[in-house]
Amino acid sequence: MPDWPVGARVVMTVELAASARGTRMTVAQRVADPELTDLPPLVRCRKLSVIGWSQTADRLVAYLERSTPWGS
C-alpha cells in the first residue's frame, strides 16, 4: 500500500485448537504500535483482513471436505 506508514506493523496470530466439532481456528490481529491504530491505512487493512480471512477459512473448509475421508 503506497500510503502505509513507514515502520507500521500488523501482528497476526492464528490459533488452532481441538474442539468437540473438529478444529477451531481463531485469527487475531493487532497493530504493533497502538498509537497508529486509527490511521486510515491501518483501519482499511483491518477491514480487508476480516474479509480475507473469512474467504481463506471458507476455502480451507471446502478443500478439506473434498480432500479428506472425514469431509463428507
FIKOLZA-1660 file (N, C-alpha, C; in steps of 0.1 Angstrom, whole numbers, plus 5000, padded with zeros to 4 digits):
% residues 72
   i   px   py   pz ch aa at
   1 5008 4988 5000  A  M  N
   1 5000 5000 5000  A  M CA
   1 5009 5012 5000  A  M  C
   2 5007 5021 4990  A  P  N
   2 5016 5033 4989  A  P CA
   2 5015 5042 5001  A  P  C
   3 5003 5043 5008  A  D  N
   3 5002 5052 5019  A  D CA
   3 5004 5046 5033  A  D  C
   4 5010 5034 5033  A  W  N
   4 5013 5027 5045  A  W CA
   4 5024 5034 5053  A  W  C
   5 5021 5037 5066  A  P  N
   5 5031 5044 5074  A  P CA
   5 5044 5036 5075  A  P  C
   6 5055 5043 5073  A  V  N
   6 5068 5037 5075  A  V CA
   6 5069 5031 5089  A  V  C
   7 5073 5019 5090  A  G  N
   7 5075 5012 5103  A  G CA
   7 5063 5006 5109  A  G  C
   8 5051 5009 5103  A  A  N
   8 5039 5003 5109  A  A CA
   8 5039 4988 5107  A  A  C
   9 5035 4981 5117  A  R  N
   9 5035 4966 5116  A  R CA
   9 5022 4961 5122  A  R  C
  10 5016 4951 5115  A  V  N
  10 5004 4945 5120  A  V CA
  10 5008 4930 5124  A  V  C
  11 5004 4926 5136  A  V  N
  11 5007 4913 5141  A  V CA
  11 4995 4904 5140  A  V  C
  12 4997 4893 5132  A  M  N
  12 4986 4884 5131  A  M CA
  12 4989 4871 5138  A  M  C
  13 4979 4866 5146  A  T  N
  13 4981 4854 5153  A  T CA
  13 4970 4844 5149  A  T  C
  14 4974 4832 5145  A  V  N
  14 4964 4822 5141  A  V CA
  14 4966 4810 5152  A  V  C
  15 4955 4807 5158  A  E  N
  15 4955 4796 5168  A  E CA
  15 4946 4785 5163  A  E  C
  16 4951 4773 5164  A  L  N
  16 4943 4761 5160  A  L CA
  16 4941 4753 5173  A  L  C
  17 4929 4749 5176  A  A  N
  17 4926 4742 5188  A  A CA
  17 4916 4731 5186  A  A  C
  18 4918 4720 5192  A  A  N
  18 4908 4709 5190  A  A CA
  18 4895 4713 5198  A  A  C
  19 4884 4709 5192  A  S  N
  19 4871 4711 5198  A  S CA
  19 4862 4699 5196  A  S  C
  20 4851 4698 5202  A  A  N
  20 4842 4687 5200  A  A CA
  20 4838 4685 5186  A  A  C
  21 4837 4696 5178  A  R  N
  21 4833 4695 5164  A  R CA
  21 4844 4694 5154  A  R  C
  22 4856 4694 5159  A  G  N
  22 4868 4694 5150  A  G CA
  22 4879 4703 5154  A  G  C
  23 4884 4711 5145  A  T  N
  23 4895 4721 5149  A  T CA
  23 4889 4735 5148  A  T  C
  24 4892 4742 5158  A  R  N
  24 4887 4756 5158  A  R CA
  24 4899 4765 5154  A  R  C
  25 4897 4774 5145  A  M  N
  25 4907 4784 5141  A  M CA
  25 4903 4797 5145  A  M  C
  26 4912 4804 5153  A  T  N
  26 4909 4817 5158  A  T CA
  26 4920 4826 5152  A  T  C
  27 4916 4837 5146  A  V  N
  27 4926 4847 5140  A  V CA
  27 4925 4860 5148  A  V  C
  28 4936 4865 5152  A  A  N
  28 4936 4878 5159  A  A CA
  28 4946 4887 5152  A  A  C
  29 4943 4900 5152  A  Q  N
  29 4951 4910 5145  A  Q CA
  29 4952 4922 5154  A  Q  C
  30 4964 4927 5155  A  R  N
  30 4966 4940 5162  A  R CA
  30 4977 4948 5156  A  R  C
  31 4977 4961 5158  A  V  N
  31 4987 4970 5153  A  V CA
  31 4998 4970 5164  A  V  C
  32 5010 4967 5160  A  A  N
  32 5021 4966 5169  A  A CA
  32 5023 4979 5178  A  A  C
  33 5021 4990 5171  A  D  N
  33 5022 5003 5178  A  D CA
  33 5008 5009 5180  A  D  C
  34 5003 5008 5192  A  P  N
  34 4989 5012 5194  A  P CA
  34 4986 5027 5190  A  P  C
  35 4996 5035 5190  A  E  N
  35 4994 5049 5186  A  E CA
  35 4990 5050 5171  A  E  C
  36 4993 5040 5163  A  L  N
  36 4990 5041 5149  A  L CA
  36 4977 5034 5145  A  L  C
  37 4970 5028 5155  A  T  N
  37 4958 5020 5152  A  T CA
  37 4947 5027 5144  A  T  C
  38 4945 5040 5146  A  D  N
  38 4934 5047 5139  A  D CA
  38 4938 5054 5126  A  D  C
  39 4950 5052 5122  A  L  N
  39 4954 5058 5109  A  L CA
  39 4946 5051 5098  A  L  C
  40 4941 5058 5088  A  P  N
  40 4933 5053 5077  A  P CA
  40 4938 5040 5070  A  P  C
  41 4951 5040 5067  A  P  N
  41 4956 5028 5060  A  P CA
  41 4955 5015 5069  A  P  C
  42 4957 5017 5082  A  L  N
  42 4956 5006 5091  A  L CA
  42 4942 5001 5094  A  L  C
  43 4933 5011 5094  A  V  N
  43 4919 5008 5096  A  V CA
  43 4914 5000 5083  A  V  C
  44 4918 5005 5071  A  R  N
  44 4915 4998 5059  A  R CA
  44 4920 4983 5059  A  R  C
  45 4933 4982 5063  A  C  N
  45 4939 4969 5064  A  C CA
  45 4931 4960 5073  A  C  C
  46 4927 4965 5085  A  R  N
  46 4919 4957 5094  A  R CA
  46 4906 4952 5088  A  R  C
  47 4899 4961 5081  A  K  N
  47 4886 4957 5074  A  K CA
  47 4889 4947 5063  A  K  C
  48 4899 4949 5055  A  L  N
  48 4902 4939 5044  A  L CA
  48 4906 4926 5050  A  L  C
  49 4913 4926 5061  A  S  N
  49 4918 4913 5067  A  S CA
  49 4907 4905 5071  A  S  C
  50 4896 4911 5077  A  V  N
  50 4884 4903 5081  A  V CA
  50 4878 4896 5069  A  V  C
  51 4877 4903 5058  A  I  N
  51 4872 4897 5046  A  I CA
  51 4881 4886 5040  A  I  C
  52 4894 4889 5040  A  G  N
  52 4904 4879 5035  A  G CA
  52 4904 4867 5043  A  G  C
  53 4904 4868 5057  A  W  N
  53 4905 4856 5065  A  W CA
  53 4892 4848 5064  A  W  C
  54 4881 4854 5063  A  S  N
  54 4868 4847 5061  A  S CA
  54 4868 4839 5048  A  S  C
  55 4873 4845 5037  A  Q  N
  55 4874 4838 5024  A  Q CA
  55 4884 4826 5026  A  Q  C
  56 4895 4829 5032  A  T  N
  56 4905 4818 5034  A  T CA
  56 4899 4806 5042  A  T  C
  57 4892 4809 5053  A  A  N
  57 4886 4799 5061  A  A CA
  57 4876 4791 5052  A  A  C
  58 4868 4798 5044  A  D  N
  58 4858 4791 5036  A  D CA
  58 4865 4782 5026  A  D  C
  59 4876 4786 5020  A  R  N
  59 4883 4778 5010  A  R CA
  59 4890 4766 5017  A  R  C
  60 4895 4768 5029  A  L  N
  60 4901 4757 5036  A  L CA
  60 4890 4746 5039  A  L  C
  61 4879 4750 5044  A  V  N
  61 4868 4741 5047  A  V CA
  61 4864 4733 5034  A  V  C
  62 4862 4740 5023  A  A  N
  62 4859 4734 5010  A  A CA
  62 4870 4724 5006  A  A  C
  63 4882 4728 5007  A  Y  N
  63 4893 4719 5004  A  Y CA
  63 4893 4706 5012  A  Y  C
  64 4892 4708 5025  A  L  N
  64 4892 4696 5034  A  L CA
  64 4880 4687 5032  A  L  C
  65 4868 4693 5028  A  E  N
  65 4857 4685 5025  A  E CA
  65 4859 4676 5013  A  E  C
  66 4866 4682 5003  A  R  N
  66 4869 4674 4991  A  R CA
  66 4880 4664 4992  A  R  C
  67 4890 4667 5001  A  S  N
  67 4903 4660 5001  A  S CA
  67 4905 4650 5013  A  S  C
  68 4895 4650 5022  A  T  N
  68 4898 4641 5033  A  T CA
  68 4886 4631 5035  A  T  C
  69 4889 4619 5040  A  P  N
  69 4878 4609 5042  A  P CA
  69 4867 4614 5051  A  P  C
  70 4870 4623 5061  A  W  N
  70 4860 4627 5070  A  W CA
  70 4853 4639 5066  A  W  C
  71 4856 4644 5054  A  G  N
  71 4849 4656 5049  A  G CA
  71 4835 4654 5045  A  G  C
  72 4831 4642 5041  A  S  N
  72 4817 4640 5036  A  S CA
  72 4808 4635 5047  A  S  C
% end
